[in-house]
Amino acid sequence: MKIICHMAVSLDLKITGAFLNRFPEVSQLYYEMHREFRNNGCKAFLCGRATMQSSFTGDVAAPLEKYKGISYPRTDCFFGHHGFYAVAIDTHGKCFWKDGIIHDDDPGYDNCGVIEVLCEDIDDAFIGYLQEHRISYLFAGKERLDICLLREKLETLLGIHTLLLEGGGVVNESFRKAGAIDELSLPMALVIEGNGQKDLFQGTSLDKGNEWEMEENRMVKGCFYLRLRKRGERT
């Protein structure tokens, strides 16, 4: 599986801040590139819990009392197959989707099948919630996320051979540490955002631990597009 970290950034590799509003062209390019990846055979995007909540589910929790007292096996469960998936790293069970499909005005995200990624120590009541709302889920680790296992399952069980990793910075860093990122796709605003904002890789820097080489660079609609691949990776 090829994993492409696709994020809108500032020159100093911040992924949050005023630049996203001051330079709307960088966000526009980000979404355009997302749609292009989807149209060209990419079958899924992946985000952490906080990103999924801010973008799609909100942070309102559903009542789980009705599901208490029931035990569920720690086996993967899929409610149908889809042409494109939204993979949510949600090991503490905080994303309360209304159903198993994203409904969004942007065709790059609309009609995606949701896959919740859980650890085996998840509360059974949350599994009950997912079951009732027909939200697919899989297990990748007992108490901590196992990225290698997740990568294997997405490819073998769902046929996902290209995955967009779309944040946030903590999730991006966990994939980087696992050596699981093959390419970087970075629409870039030509501004330094400064301190106080989240980094592309939270807690590290772009060149720490990995070496990258240029795949593509160009100016697009007033912002810069940079695509890198891990040194030694095939194109």
N, C-alpha and C positions, 0 to 999 in steps of 0.2 A: 504493500500500500504506500502511495505517495501522500505525504501530509504537507500542505502548503499553509503557512501562517500568513493570513491575509488580514491586514490591519491598516486603518488610516492613522498616520502619525505626523508629528511635527519634526523639524530638523533634529531636535534633540531626543527623538524617539519617545515622546509622550503620546499616550492614547486618549487622554482626557484633557479638557481645558477649553479656554475661550476660542482657540484657533478653529475648532469644529464649527462654530457659528460665524466667526469672522471670515473664514474661507470655505464657503459652502461647496465650492468646486471640488474640494478634496473628498468630502463625503459623497458627492455625486459620482465621482470617479470610483470610489470604493464600491458603491452599489452597482454601478455599471459593470465593473470587473467581476463582482460576485455573480451577476446574471450571466456574464460571458463564460465563467468557469462552469456554471450549471448547464448551460446550453452546449458546452463542449465535452460533456461526459463526466464531470464531477458529480458524485452521487450523494454527497452529504456535507453539512457544515457542523461544527462542534463549538459549543460555548460552555463556560462555567455557569454555575447557578446564578450568580449576581447578574451576569449579562443577560441570561434568559429571562430573569424576572424583570429587569429594566426594559427589555425590548418587547416581551410578549405576555408574560403571565401576571405582572404586578407582584407585590409582596404581601398580598392578603392570603392568609392561611384558611383552608377549609376545615370544618370540624371533622375530627377523626373518631369520635366516640363510638359511632355506629359500627366501626370496624374492629373495635377492641375485642380481645378474647379469641380471635381466630388466628391460627397459624398457617403460614403459606410456605411451600417448598421454595428453596433458593435455586430455582430453575428459570432460565430465560423465557420470556413470554412475548410473542409478537402477534399483534392484531392486524393482519394483512401486510402486504408488501407495497412499497411505493417507489416511484421513480427518483425521489429525492428525499433525504432525511434530515431532521434537526436533532442532533445528538446533544443531550443535556447532561453535563457532569453534575449530579445532584445527590451526592452520597449521604446527605443528612435529610433528604426528603422535604424540600421546601418549595418546590415548583408545583403549583396547583393549576395544571392545564384544565381547560373546560372540556376538551376531548383530545383525541389522539392525532389531530391534524392542525397545523398552523393556518389561520385565516388572516391574510395580510394583503394590503393594497399593492405591495411590491411583488411582482411576479417572480422575483428571485427567491422569495421566502414562502409565498402562498402555496397552499396544498402540500406542504412538507409533512411527512409522517414523523411524529415525535418518538424518539427513543430516549427513555430515562436510563442513565447509567448509575447503578447503585452498588454499594458494598453489602456483604452478607449480614452485617450487623444492623441493617436498617430496621426500623420499627415495622412489625407486621401490619399495623393499621395503615401505614402509608401504601403498602402493597395492595391492601384491600381497596383503597381509594383508586389506585391505578387500574386495578381489575374492573371495578364498576364503571369507570369512565373510558375503558378500552384504550388505555395508553400503554404502548409497548415499553418493555424494560428489559435490561440485561444486567448481569452481575459481573463485576470486574475487580475482584479482590475481596478478602474477608473483612478487614477493618480499614484498609487503606487502598486507594485506587492503584490498580496494577495496569499501567499504560500498555505494556507489551501484550497482556491478555486482552485488553480492550481492542487494541489494534487487530489482533488475530481474529477476534470474534466478529468485528465489523466486516472484515474481509471475507471470512469463510461462511458466516451465517447470512450476510446480507449482500454480498458481492460488491462491497464498496472498495474500489481500488484507488480512488482519489478523494481526499478529505480536506476541506477548508477548516483550518483552526482559526477561530475569530474571537479569541479572548475570553476573559480579560487577562491582565498581565500575570496573575498568579497561575492560571491554567497554562498560559503560554510558557511560563518558566518551567512548570512541571514536565511539559513535553520536551522542552529543550534539554533539561537535565537528563531525561531518559534517552536522549539521542534520537528522538522520534520525529524531528522536523527536517524535512528534505529541502524545502524552498521557503523563501520569504517573498511576499507580494505586498509592496508598501506604497500606496498612494500617499504623497508627502506634501504637506503645506510648507511653503517657504518662509517659515517663522520659527524662532526659538521660543518655546512656551515657558520654560523655566521651572523652578522648583515648585513643589506642592501638588503636582499632578502625577498620575499613574504612568509607569514605564511600560514599554512594550514587553519586556521581560522583567517582572517585578523582582527586585533584589539582585539583579546582575546587569550586565551590559552586553551589547550586541556581539562584541568580539571575544567575550570571555568563554573559553571552552570549546568553541567551534570556529572553524575557518570557512569563509564563504567566498564565492567567486561570482562575477557578474554574468547574469543571464540576459538582462534587458534594462535599458534606461532611456527615458524619453520625457519630454515636456508634453503635458496634455491639459488643455483648458486652464492654463494658469497655475497648474501644480505639477509636481515631478512624480513620475512613476518609476519605481526601482524594484527590480526583481533579481533576487540572488538565489543561488543554489549552494547546498553544502559542498565544500570542496571534495572532488572525487566522485560525486553523484553523477549518474547519467542524466542527460537531458530528456 
